[in-house]
């Protein structure tokens, strides 16, 4: 009986010690910076963001992943939901399910180019982009709108109305804005593929450079808000 009592006492002491160690270990893990949940950037784009005609690893969205790591933004992950040929209507239809699935902190909207090339009415394009911005905001995400311009195939009035949509929407909703995605690319030697529409592999770092300075403030705001 005495032996059993001693064994029971020793077992109880060790159990309490293990419990204490486990509690301290859990608290330490929670306090570690690496325990923070990852933040997500969702890219909603067309072929310009879907690596059309270039190697995926050299495309600007993948270069974005690399730059986030290089610039000490390791907590960010990038989900690329871009589809070649996508329009603002298609993007607006797909976005709610993507917001539910990925819970992004930032949504980059790079859409509208295909709408413009097909001559869709600017008010329709604008409504679709507005719906995407509003849905992203309702889901708790900040928005970076990527501006686009098109050739004057449909006349100067249409071309101007199309280009003005992006800064107008950015002002209306107070979003981030890339003024023109193809700035310094569309008329550069070796920057465009033979179709004259899609950037080459050589142009991909420049696409990222056009996006990055407008993305950084959103990264900083989101990181600060999560602390």
N, C-alpha and C positions, 0 to 999 in steps of 0.2 A: 504493500500500500504506500509506504514511504517513497519507494522508488518511483512508483507511478505518479505520485504527487510532484516529485522533483522534475520528472520528465515533462509533466504538464506545465509546470511553471516555466521551465526553460523554453518550451515550445511557444508559450504565450509571449515571452520576452522577445524571442526572435521574430515572431509574427508582427509584433508592434514595431520593431525596428525596421522590418521590411516595408511596412505600411508607411512609416515616416519617410524612409528613403524614396519610396515611390511618389509620395506627395511632393517632396522637394524636386524630384526629377521632372514631374509634370509642370510644376510652376516655372522651372528653369526653361523648359521647352517653349512655354507660352511667352516667356519674356524674350526669347531669341528673335532677332530681326527676320531670320529666314522663315519664321512661322507665319508671317503675314501672307494673306491670301493673294494670289496673282490678280493683277488688273488686266483688263482685256480691251484691245482695239479691234473693232469689227470694220473691215473694208468692204464697202458695197460699191463695186465698180463694174466696168465693162471690159472689153478686150485690152484696153490700155493698162488695166491692173490685173488681168488674167494671164499675163505672160504670153500673149499672142505673138508667135513668130520668133520668140527668144527662149533661151534655156531658163527653166523655172528658177534655178539657183542664182541666176544673174538678174532676175526681174526686180523691179523697184520694191515690191512688197517684201520679198525675201531680204533685200538689202536693208529694208527698214528693221527687220528682226535683228540683223547683225548690228546696226547702229544703236539700237536700244541697248544691246548688251555692252557695246563699246563705251557708251555714254553713261554707264552705271544706272540704267533703267531695267535691271534684270527682272524686276517683278512684273514686267509687262509681257503679255503674250499677244500675238497677232493672229486673228482668224480672217482668212481671205475668202469672202463669199462672192467674189467677182466672177462673172460669166461673160464670155465673148458674145457680142450681139445684144446684150441686155439693154433694156430701155428703162426710163423712169417708172413706167407703168409696171413692168415686171419686178423692178426693185421694190416698189411700194407694196406689191402683193406678197413678196417673199419676206420682207423685213420683219413683220410681227413674230413669225415663228422663230426667226433667227435671234431676235431680242430675247424671247422666252428661253431659248436653248443656251445662249452664250452669256446673257446678262452683261453686255459690254459697258465699259466706263466711257469709252469714246467711240463714236461712229464716224468714219470717213466716207462721205458720199461723193463718189466719182462717177456720176451718171448724167446723161443728157446729150452726150455727143451723138449717139445713134438716133435719138429723137430728132436732133437738128439736121442730120444728114438725110433723114427721111422726110423732112419738111413738116413734122408734127406742129400743131398750133402752139405757140409759146404759152398761152394761158393754161393749156392742158399740161404741158411740161411743168410749168410753175406749180400747178395744183398738186401734181405727183410729188415734186420735191418738197413742197410744204408738208404734205402728209408724212413723208419720211422724217423730216425734221421734228415734227410734232410727236410722232410715235417714239422716236429716239429719246426726246426730252421726257416724255411720259414714263419711259422705261428707266429714267435716271441717268442717261448718257449725255455727255457733251457732244457737240457736232462740229466737224470740220467739213465745210463745203468746198469742193474742188471746182473752180471755174473753168469753163471751156469756151472756145470760139470756133466758128466754122467758116469754110470758104463762102464767098458771096454768091453761091449758086441760085439762091432764092431772092436775090436783090438786097440792096443796102438796108431797107427798113427791117426785113426779117432778120438779117445778120445782126443788126444793132439791138433789136428786141431780145434776141437770143442771148447775146453777150451780156446785156444789162441785167438779165434775170438773176444771175449769181450774186453780184454785189447787192442788188435790191433785197433778195431773200436774206442774205447775211445781215444786212442792216435791220430788216424787219424782225428777225428772230435772235439777233445778237449772237451769231455763231462765228466760229473761226472761218477764215476764207483764204484759199489759195487763189490769187487773182486770175492766173492763167496757167494751167497745168503744163502746157507745151511751150512756155516761155523759154526762148533761147534754143529750142529744139526743132520746131516745125520748119524753120528756114536754114538750119545748119547743115553743113556738108557731112554726109554719112550718118546723119541723125535719124533719118526716116527710111522705112522699108520701101520697096519698089512701089507699093500701092499708094504711097504718099499720105497714108492715114496713121500707120502704126510706127512708133519709135523703134529703133534698132536696139540691139544689146548694148551698144556703145552709149546710147542715150539714157539708159536706165538709171545710172547714178545721178544724172541731171534731173530726172523726174523726182527722185528722192530729195535732191537739194531744193527743188521748188516747193516740196511739201514740208520738209523738216522745220524751217523757222516758224511756220504757222501752227505746227503740231506741238512744239515744245511748250508753249504757254498752257496748253490744255493738259499736258502731262504733269506740269508743275502744279497746276490748280488741283488736279485730281489727287496727286500724291499728298499735297498739303491738307486737303480735306479729309483724307483717310487717317491722318495721324491723331 
